[in-house]
Amino acid sequence: MELYKEIKKVSDKDQFSEFIGVLVNDFKSNPGDWENRDIESFLEGIKSWVEDMEGYYENNNLPIPQNIDWNFLAHLFYVGKLYE
């Protein structure tokens, strides 16, 4: 399975939840394919990508997302610390 292709399927809450499950399973099955194998590296990778995201979209001829709910994303990562 090519994870990048799975991203295109995500357009609602249920599909997002399913995609996170796919990521979890991929990490369990293919840990060697992951650059960031611990939570610190994973979060630092996300931080770096967010800082450079406009370049990613421009280099891939994709529209830069608008109206991103940054507060929701902050909540999403925060609850990952607490929720079981």
LINCOR-V571800 format. One record per backbone hydrogen bond with DSSP energy under -1.0 kcal/mol. CO is the residue of the C=O (numbers start at 1). NH is the residue of the N-H. E is the energy in kcal/mol with one decimal. If there is no record, write none. Layout:
# LINCOR-V571800
co=CO nh=NH e=E
co=CO nh=NH e=E
This chain:
# LINCOR-V571800
co=2 nh=6 e=-1.0
co=3 nh=7 e=-1.2
co=6 nh=9 e=-1.3
co=7 nh=10 e=-1.8
co=12 nh=16 e=-2.3
co=13 nh=17 e=-2.6
co=14 nh=18 e=-2.4
co=15 nh=19 e=-2.3
co=16 nh=20 e=-2.3
co=17 nh=21 e=-1.9
co=18 nh=22 e=-2.1
co=19 nh=23 e=-2.4
co=20 nh=24 e=-2.4
co=21 nh=25 e=-2.5
co=22 nh=26 e=-2.5
co=23 nh=27 e=-2.5
co=24 nh=28 e=-2.2
co=25 nh=29 e=-2.4
co=26 nh=30 e=-3.0
co=30 nh=33 e=-2.1
co=31 nh=34 e=-1.4
co=38 nh=42 e=-2.6
co=39 nh=43 e=-2.7
co=40 nh=44 e=-2.3
co=41 nh=45 e=-2.4
co=42 nh=46 e=-2.0
co=43 nh=47 e=-2.5
co=44 nh=48 e=-2.6
co=45 nh=49 e=-2.3
co=46 nh=50 e=-2.7
co=47 nh=51 e=-2.0
co=48 nh=52 e=-1.3
co=52 nh=56 e=-1.3
co=53 nh=57 e=-2.3
co=54 nh=58 e=-2.6
co=55 nh=59 e=-2.9
co=56 nh=60 e=-1.3
co=57 nh=62 e=-3.1
co=58 nh=61 e=-1.4
co=68 nh=70 e=-1.6
co=69 nh=73 e=-1.9
co=70 nh=74 e=-2.2
co=71 nh=75 e=-2.2
co=72 nh=76 e=-2.6
co=73 nh=77 e=-2.2
co=74 nh=78 e=-2.2
co=75 nh=79 e=-2.8
co=78 nh=81 e=-1.6
co=79 nh=83 e=-3.3
